[in-house]
């Protein structure tokens, strides 16, 4: 959250990250936390189902990237070479999907 770039407006996370501290931090930054409530939470806040469904797409993308063994095991010694291979794996996924479209 402290990284350079534009401030986050939405925080997508699963129920494991449901805590008052995370929600308050996101509100202080001017964003919205889209996190489903845990079963033990007494006051449940509603979650925008459409926005939360986008989290599934992101997670599926990471799972497909991890099929590349080099990405999953972090063989590279430097961050630049690792980032480069993640980009190569992403391009390979994009080309596969692009070739399938009519």
N, C-alpha and C positions, 0 to 999 in steps of 0.2 A: 504494500500500500504506500510505502514511502518512495517508490521508484520514480524516476523521472518520467515525464509524460503528462497527458491530461488526467485530471482527477477522475477516479471511478465514480460512476453515477449509480451503478447497480452491482451488488455483491451476490453472486449465485453460489449457493453451497448446500450440502445435504444436511440432514438433521443432526449429524455429529457436531456441527459447528454452531448449533443453536445455543447461544448464551447472551445474557443481557449486555455483557461487556462488548461483544462484537457488534451487536445491534446499536448500542449507544455510540461506539466509535464511528460506525458508518453514518449514523445520523449527524454526528458532529462534523463530518467531512462533507455533508450535503448530499449524501446518497441514500439509497434504499437497500435494505438487506432482504433478499428473497430467499428465506430459509424456512423450510417447514418446521413446525414446532415438534419438540419431542413429546412422547406420550406422557411424561411426568409433569409437563408444564401446565399449570393451572389456568392461566389466561392464554388462550390460543389466538394468534393473529392470523388473518387470512393471507394466503399466498397466491399471487397471480400465476395460474396454472400455465398460461401460454409462455410467460417468461421463464418459468421453472423448467419447462420442456426443452428449452434451448440448452440447458445444462447437460441434458442427455446427449445432445449432438456433440458437444465439446468432449464429453467423456468418451464417446465412441471414437472420436478422432484420435485421442491419446492412446486408446487401446489398439487402434490400427497402426499407429506409429510405433508402438512397442513390439509389433510383430517383427520389425527390423531388429535383429539381435543386438546390433551395435548401439542402438538407441536405448534399449531396455537395460543393458548392462553397463553403459557409460565407459566403454573401453578407452575413449580419447582422453589424453592427458591435459589438454587445454580447453578452455571454454569455447574458444573460437572454432576449433576443429569439431567439437561436439555440436555446436550450433550449425556449422556447415553441413554436417551429416544429417541433422534433423531437417534442414532445408531440402537436402537431396531426397530423403525419405518422403517428405511432404510433396515434392514434385512428382515422385513416382506414384503416390496415391492420387494426385490430381490428374495425372495423365491416364491412369486406369479408369477413373470416373469419366473423364472427358471423352475417352475412346468409346465408352458405352452409350453415350447420348447419340440419338439419330441425327 
